[in-house]
Amino acid sequence: MTTSEKNNVQDYKAVVAILENYVEGLKTGNTEQLKKSFHQDAIMYGYWEEYFIEGGISNLYDSVEKHGNAPYFTTHIDILDKTENTALARIKYEKNAADKDGIDYHSLIKIAGEWKIISKLFQISVK
């Protein structure tokens, strides 16, 4: 079987579904929903305006608990590349729970047939 045969449309849909679950968790402020998108040992690094944030994905959960839901949150998801077991995605967004705009880059991995986000790299813009 060639790589292209293993890299099927259903996998793309599964990757998008994980990212859409992430977006919905942010929109609703639901950390339990967010946790379903991430590997338990996921990491995140990036900038919230000029402040550097680093470490485990629990930083994201803490931020969502602090800021709550984001009813006006809008996003655009792009799958930048995908192999049989890995994927890279970009999510551009406006009006997160802190009324900020930004961009996320996510690395995903397929483990035991299930896609999970393993890392988040982000930049939240200064308004």
N, C-alpha and C positions, 0 to 999 in steps of 0.2 A: 504494500500500500504506500503511495507517495504522500509526502507532507501535505500537499493541497487536498488530497482526499480525506485526510484526517482533520483538516482545518475547515470544518463544515459550517454551514449557515446556522445550524442549531446551536453550535458553540457561541457564535456571535450573539445570538438572542439570549443565551444564558449569561454572557458577560454584561450585556446591556441591562438585563433584569437585575443583576447584583447592583449595578450603578444606579438604576432607577429606585431600588429599595433604599440605597444610601440617600439619594435626593429626597425621597418621601420621609425618611427618618429625620432629616434636617428640617424639612418643611413643617412637620408635625411636632418636632421637639421630642421625639420618642427614641431614647437611647437604647432601649431593648431592641427596637427595630434596626437601628444602626449596627448594633453588635452582630446581627445576622449577616452583614455584608463583609465584615472584617475577620481576618485570621486572628486568633487570640493573642498572638505575639506581634501583631502589626505595629509599625512605627509611623511617625509623622514628623516632618520637618518643614519649616517655612517661615514666612513673615506675616504677621498681623500688623499691617501698616509698617512701622519701622522696628517693631519688636520681633526678635528671633524666638521661635518656639521650636523645641526639640524634645524627642523622647517617644514614649509609648502612646498608643492610640487612646489610652484613658484620658489624655489631654483633650481630645475631641469630645469625649463623653462629658467631661467636666464643663467644657465650654457650652455645650448644648443645654446642660442642666442649668447653667448660669443665665443664658440668654433666652431660653425657651423656644417657642415655635417661630416660624418665619412664613406667615400667611401670604406674603407677596413675593416669595422666593421664585425666581425663574432661572432655568438652566438650559444649556445646550451641551449634549454629550457627543463626543467624537471617540471612536475606537481608532487609535493611531496605528497600532499594529497588533497582530495576534498570531501566535503559533499554536501548535497542538495543546500545549499546557501552560502558556504564558500570554499575557496581554498587557498593553499599555493604553491608557485612556486619558482624555482631557475633558474636564467639565468646566465650562465658563458659566459664571452665575452673577446674578444681580439681586440685591436686597436680601441678604441673609438675615438671621435673627437680630443682628446688631446693626442692620440697615447698611451693610457694607457689600461691595462688589469684589469679585476675585476670580481666581482660576485655581483648579486642582489638577494635579497629574497623579494618576493611580497606577500602581503596578499590581497586577492580579496573577494568581497562580491557581492551577487546577490540581486539587489534592483529592484522591479517592473519588474522582468524578464530580467534584464540587468546586466551583469557582469562589475564590475569596480575595479580597483586597489585602495585600501584604504590606504596601507602603503608600503613604500620601505625602506629596510634595505640594506646597501651596503658597500663594501670594494673595493677601487681602489688601486691596488698594486703599490709599489715603483719599478721602473725599474732600 
